[in-house]
Amino acid sequence: MRAIQKRCDHPIIGYSDPLPGVYTAIQGWWERRHGWKPETDWMLLSYGVVTGIYFALETLVPRGGKVLVFTPVYDPFFAAVKNSGHTLVECPLLLQDQSYTIDWARFEDELKHGVEAVVFCNPHNPVGRVWTADEMDRLTQLCAQYSVYLLSDEIHADFGLTRPYTTAGRYPCIHKKLVVYTAISKSFNLAGMGSSCMMIPNPDLKKRIQEAYDSRWMFGPSDLAFTAMEAAYTHGDAWMDAQCAYLRQNSQMVTRFLAERMPRVWAARHEGTFLMWLDMTCFGKSSAELTELLARKYGLALGDGSHYGRQADGFMRLNIGCPQVTLQQGLDRLAALYDDCMR
Ligand SMILES: Cc1ncc(COP(=O)(O)O)c(C=O)c1O
């Protein structure tokens, strides 16, 4: 905020390009925190991550081409695939021991049947997985083997809570066909700044996406967003560490509360993100009914699980990125619903 205020001392906020310091700040953050040093000339700053996914799909995959997502997943992926004229292929995640894994056999089968791009989410919204290095190795190998684009949405990269998070960027085998997406939006709660960064190791892909972006007169991110990115990635380490420590406590608080007060509801093993994935099928209600009931009667807004995939009805997404007093109030309201319905 101080950096933005200082920037506002200057009276002109015009169209502008980022200064080199923005790129080196992003690079430094990734090298320090994620053990991968993207080259600064791989970086393409854009308005939002979802915007960047649209641009990559439109530019790289012919209309009608098959694009695969692992469901349940962040719902704008569905819209991006469909609205850019592509064919959506769903590869449902497998649920085992209250955690989700990739169905590798099904995934490979889909790749054999003409999938051209995978839109991947790491850490995964909404199920909270931080994919392991082995899983990332297997994913990138398979994408490379079948010559498939990997669009890796790593906007939640900074929220690897139980294990270090592994970026797809660490696997050179996929560099020819890789776009990694990142942003300050989630990490620093600056989503309204409208800014993100695509990291594209293949210069030809980068050029094509950049041309598509520029040709549509997409100005942005704004100059204020450049300032915010540089400041956050330069001075934000201690703040980010403290935030993750706090979120770990919040996550444990929810798991404990559910076990003690709502034993028939369970949360998927939470490894990362500030979102928790709750199985509330014991209520015998659809996610839409639960959303409505929670909002109207209990003053609580949870994410409707069915938005993230067809198989997720009865699930809800809980945002734990808030002060613990607020979280406790939310949990008490959830328990009130539980008591009323399970009595
Ligand atoms: C996985 C994921 N990708 C992208 C976004 C949105 O990013 P942007 O606002 O930069 O489009 C979100 C926001 O919730 C998200 O969870």
The ligand as a MOL file (V3000), in Angstrom:
LIG
                    3D

  0  0  0     0  0            999 V3000
M  V30 BEGIN CTAB
M  V30 COUNTS 16 16 0 0 0
M  V30 BEGIN ATOM
M  V30 1 C -7.2170 -21.2880 -9.6820 0
M  V30 2 C -7.5910 -19.8580 -9.9620 0
M  V30 3 N -7.2340 -19.3080 -11.1270 0
M  V30 4 C -7.5330 -18.0220 -11.4350 0
M  V30 5 C -8.2490 -17.2350 -10.5460 0
M  V30 6 C -8.6080 -15.8470 -10.9290 0
M  V30 7 O -7.5200 -15.1780 -11.3850 0
M  V30 8 P -7.6840 -13.7810 -12.1710 0
M  V30 9 O -8.5550 -12.9090 -11.3560 0
M  V30 10 O -6.2840 -13.3120 -12.2800 0
M  V30 11 O -8.2880 -14.1220 -13.5020 0
M  V30 12 C -8.6430 -17.7820 -9.3150 0
M  V30 13 C -9.4470 -16.9950 -8.3680 0
M  V30 14 O -10.1360 -17.4910 -7.5250 0
M  V30 15 C -8.3040 -19.1150 -9.0200 0
M  V30 16 O -8.6440 -19.6880 -7.8510 0
M  V30 END ATOM
M  V30 BEGIN BOND
M  V30 1 1 1 2
M  V30 2 1 2 3
M  V30 3 2 2 15
M  V30 4 2 3 4
M  V30 5 1 4 5
M  V30 6 1 5 6
M  V30 7 2 5 12
M  V30 8 1 6 7
M  V30 9 1 7 8
M  V30 10 2 8 9
M  V30 11 1 8 10
M  V30 12 1 8 11
M  V30 13 1 12 13
M  V30 14 1 12 15
M  V30 15 2 13 14
M  V30 16 1 15 16
M  V30 END BOND
M  V30 END CTAB
M  END
